[in-house]
Amino acid sequence: MSAKNSRSEARIHRHARVRKKVSGTPTRPRLSVYRSLAEIYAQVIDDQAGRTLVSASSIDHELRAKMNGMKKTEQARLIGLAIAERARAMGIQQVVFDRGGYRYMGRVKALADAAREGGLEF
């Protein structure tokens, strides 16, 4: 085996390092982002209870119809607005952002900016 970590293993290691410090509480849950090659997923999680409070993704049936012909960054922006809307409907105003070990650029940044624009504070 190679001594070098693969890109996915390195991301998992970065995510674990960040997760030591970032945790969601009932008053300020964690907004977690997962990005695959084709899709993007976002969840608002209460880590103390171990529950997902709100979720949105690019495979959501409600959002899928709106995404036809959109670029991935535009899809991420739509997911960010949807997660903010759903979180605010549940009474969640503030979250802790967990970028999932990904660099804060591109789709991750678009999702975060749209969530802020939708009314979430982090």
Secondary structure as UniProt FT lines:
FT   HELIX           7..19
FT   TURN            20..21
FT   STRAND          30..35
FT   STRAND          40..46
FT   TURN            47..50
FT   STRAND          51..57
FT   TURN            58..59
FT   HELIX           61..64
FT   HELIX           65..67
FT   TURN            68..69
FT   HELIX           72..89
FT   TURN            90..91
FT   STRAND          96..98
FT   TURN            100..101
FT   HELIX           106..117
FT   TURN            118..119
//
